[in-house]
Amino acid sequence: QEKGAGNEIQLTDAMARMIGSQPFHAVTFAGKRYDCGSKAGYVQANLAIALEREDMADEIRAFAVDLLK
């Protein structure tokens, strides 16, 4: 697989190759998006998702507050 913008493998490149050669469907996504192609974005995504979980939110929030002191 050739790398695209930012020297990353791009989903849009794969999508462009598919168009015209097989059925192609899309959906509009209304949720929050994270850039997991960067180390910081990956950590941000995991932290945000953990804070949304009832079984983890309190523990993760306390950890983050303590870490930022």
ROSE-4610 file (N, C-alpha, C; in Angstrom, 1 decimal, always signed):
// ROSE-4610
residu = [Q/Q/Q/E/E/E/K/K/K/G/G/G/A/A/A/G/G/G/N/N/N/E/E/E/I/I/I/Q/Q/Q/L/L/L/T/T/T/D/D/D/A/A/A/M/M/M/A/A/A/R/R/R/M/M/M/I/I/I/G/G/G/S/S/S/Q/Q/Q/P/P/P/F/F/F/H/H/H/A/A/A/V/V/V/T/T/T/F/F/F/A/A/A/G/G/G/K/K/K/R/R/R/Y/Y/Y/D/D/D/C/C/C/G/G/G/S/S/S/K/K/K/A/A/A/G/G/G/Y/Y/Y/V/V/V/Q/Q/Q/A/A/A/N/N/N/L/L/L/A/A/A/I/I/I/A/A/A/L/L/L/E/E/E/R/R/R/E/E/E/D/D/D/M/M/M/A/A/A/D/D/D/E/E/E/I/I/I/R/R/R/A/A/A/F/F/F/A/A/A/V/V/V/D/D/D/L/L/L/L/L/L/K/K/K]
num = [1/1/1/2/2/2/3/3/3/4/4/4/5/5/5/6/6/6/7/7/7/8/8/8/9/9/9/10/10/10/11/11/11/12/12/12/13/13/13/14/14/14/15/15/15/16/16/16/17/17/17/18/18/18/19/19/19/20/20/20/21/21/21/22/22/22/23/23/23/24/24/24/25/25/25/26/26/26/27/27/27/28/28/28/29/29/29/30/30/30/31/31/31/32/32/32/33/33/33/34/34/34/35/35/35/36/36/36/37/37/37/38/38/38/39/39/39/40/40/40/41/41/41/42/42/42/43/43/43/44/44/44/45/45/45/46/46/46/47/47/47/48/48/48/49/49/49/50/50/50/51/51/51/52/52/52/53/53/53/54/54/54/55/55/55/56/56/56/57/57/57/58/58/58/59/59/59/60/60/60/61/61/61/62/62/62/63/63/63/64/64/64/65/65/65/66/66/66/67/67/67/68/68/68/69/69/69]
x = [+0.8/+0.0/+0.9/+0.6/+1.4/+0.9/+1.8/+1.4/+1.0/+0.0/-0.5/-0.1/-1.0/-0.7/-0.2/+0.8/+1.4/+2.2/+2.5/+3.2/+2.4/+1.1/+0.2/-0.6/-1.0/-2.0/-3.3/-3.9/-5.1/-6.3/-7.4/-8.6/-9.2/-9.1/-9.7/-9.0/-7.7/-7.1/-7.7/-8.0/-8.7/-10.1/-10.8/-12.1/-12.1/-11.2/-11.1/-10.9/-10.1/-9.8/-11.0/-11.9/-13.1/-14.2/-14.3/-15.3/-15.2/-16.3/-16.4/-16.1/-15.4/-15.1/-16.0/-16.7/-17.6/-18.6/-19.7/-20.6/-20.0/-20.4/-19.7/-20.8/-20.8/-21.8/-21.2/-21.9/-21.3/-22.4/-22.0/-22.9/-22.4/-23.2/-22.8/-22.6/-21.4/-21.1/-21.3/-22.1/-22.4/-21.6/-20.8/-20.1/-18.8/-18.1/-16.8/-15.7/-14.8/-13.8/-12.4/-11.5/-10.2/-9.2/-8.0/-6.9/-6.0/-6.3/-5.5/-4.3/-4.0/-2.8/-1.6/-1.9/-0.8/-0.9/+0.3/+0.3/-0.5/-0.5/-1.3/-2.8/-3.2/-4.6/-5.1/-4.2/-4.6/-4.9/-4.0/-4.2/-5.4/-5.7/-6.9/-8.1/-8.1/-9.3/-9.6/-8.5/-8.7/-9.2/-8.6/-9.0/-10.5/-10.9/-12.2/-13.2/-12.9/-13.8/-13.9/-12.8/-12.8/-13.6/-13.6/-14.3/-15.8/-16.2/-17.6/-18.2/-17.3/-17.8/-18.1/-19.3/-19.7/-18.7/-18.2/-17.4/-16.0/-15.6/-14.2/-14.0/-15.1/-15.0/-14.4/-14.9/-14.4/-12.9/-12.5/-11.1/-10.2/-10.6/-9.8/-9.7/-10.8/-10.8/-9.9/-10.0/-9.1/-7.7/-7.4/-6.0/-5.5/-6.3/-5.9/-5.7/-6.6/-6.5/-5.2/-4.9/-3.7/-2.5/-2.5/-1.4/-1.1/-2.2/-2.0/-1.7/-1.6/-1.2/+0.2]
y = [-1.2/+0.0/+1.2/+2.1/+3.4/+4.3/+5.1/+6.1/+7.4/+8.1/+9.3/+10.5/+11.4/+12.7/+12.4/+13.2/+13.0/+11.7/+11.1/+9.8/+8.7/+8.8/+7.9/+7.1/+5.9/+5.2/+5.9/+6.4/+7.1/+6.3/+6.4/+5.7/+6.2/+7.5/+8.1/+7.6/+7.2/+6.6/+5.2/+4.4/+3.2/+3.3/+4.3/+4.6/+5.0/+5.8/+6.3/+5.1/+4.1/+2.9/+2.0/+2.0/+1.2/+1.7/+3.1/+3.7/+3.2/+2.7/+2.3/+0.8/+0.2/-1.2/-2.1/-1.6/-2.4/-1.5/-2.0/-1.2/-0.4/+0.8/+1.7/+2.5/+2.4/+3.0/+3.9/+5.0/+5.9/+6.2/+6.8/+7.2/+8.5/+9.4/+10.7/+10.4/+10.7/+10.4/+11.7/+11.6/+12.8/+12.9/+11.9/+11.8/+12.6/+12.5/+13.1/+12.3/+13.0/+12.3/+12.6/+11.6/+11.8/+11.4/+12.1/+11.7/+10.7/+9.4/+8.4/+8.1/+8.8/+8.7/+9.4/+10.2/+10.8/+10.2/+10.2/+9.7/+10.5/+11.8/+12.7/+12.4/+12.3/+12.1/+10.7/+9.7/+8.4/+8.5/+9.2/+9.3/+10.1/+11.2/+12.0/+11.2/+10.4/+9.6/+8.6/+7.9/+7.0/+7.7/+8.8/+9.6/+10.0/+10.6/+11.1/+9.9/+8.8/+7.6/+7.1/+7.0/+6.6/+7.5/+8.8/+9.7/+9.6/+9.0/+8.8/+7.6/+6.7/+5.4/+5.5/+5.1/+5.1/+4.3/+3.2/+2.3/+2.8/+3.8/+4.3/+5.8/+6.6/+8.0/+8.6/+8.2/+8.7/+8.4/+7.2/+6.8/+7.6/+7.7/+8.3/+9.8/+10.4/+11.9/+12.2/+11.3/+11.5/+11.4/+10.4/+10.2/+11.5/+12.0/+13.1/+14.4/+14.6/+15.7/+15.6/+14.5/+14.3/+14.4/+14.0/+14.1/+15.5/+16.4/+17.8/+18.7/+18.2/+19.1/+19.6]
z = [+0.0/+0.0/+0.0/-0.9/-1.0/+0.1/+0.6/+1.6/+1.0/+1.6/+1.0/+1.8/+2.0/+2.7/+4.1/+4.5/+5.9/+6.0/+4.8/+4.8/+5.5/+5.5/+6.2/+5.1/+5.4/+4.5/+4.7/+3.6/+3.7/+3.3/+4.1/+3.8/+2.5/+2.3/+1.1/-0.2/-0.1/-1.3/-1.6/-0.6/-0.8/-1.3/-0.8/-1.3/-2.8/-3.2/-4.6/-5.5/-5.0/-5.8/-6.0/-5.0/-5.0/-5.9/-6.0/-6.8/-8.3/-8.8/-10.2/-10.4/-9.4/-9.5/-8.7/-7.8/-6.9/-6.2/-5.7/-5.0/-3.9/-3.7/-2.7/-2.0/-0.7/+0.2/+1.2/+1.6/+2.6/+3.6/+4.8/+5.8/+6.4/+6.7/+7.3/+8.8/+9.3/+10.7/+11.5/+12.6/+13.4/+14.7/+15.0/+16.3/+16.3/+17.4/+17.6/+16.9/+16.2/+15.5/+16.1/+16.1/+16.7/+15.7/+15.7/+14.8/+15.5/+15.3/+15.9/+15.1/+14.1/+13.3/+14.0/+15.0/+15.8/+17.2/+17.9/+19.2/+20.2/+20.1/+20.9/+20.7/+19.4/+19.1/+19.6/+19.6/+20.1/+21.6/+22.3/+23.8/+24.0/+23.3/+23.5/+23.3/+22.2/+21.9/+23.1/+23.6/+24.7/+25.9/+26.2/+27.4/+27.3/+26.2/+26.0/+26.1/+25.5/+25.6/+27.0/+27.7/+29.1/+30.0/+29.8/+30.6/+30.3/+29.2/+28.8/+29.5/+29.9/+30.5/+31.9/+32.3/+33.8/+34.6/+34.1/+34.9/+35.0/+34.3/+34.4/+34.7/+34.4/+34.4/+35.7/+36.9/+38.1/+38.4/+38.1/+38.3/+37.3/+36.1/+35.1/+35.4/+35.7/+36.1/+37.3/+38.3/+39.5/+39.1/+38.2/+37.8/+37.0/+36.1/+35.3/+36.2/+37.1/+38.0/+38.8/+39.4/+40.1/+39.3/+38.1/+37.1/+36.8/+36.7/+36.3/+37.4/+38.7/+39.8/+39.7]
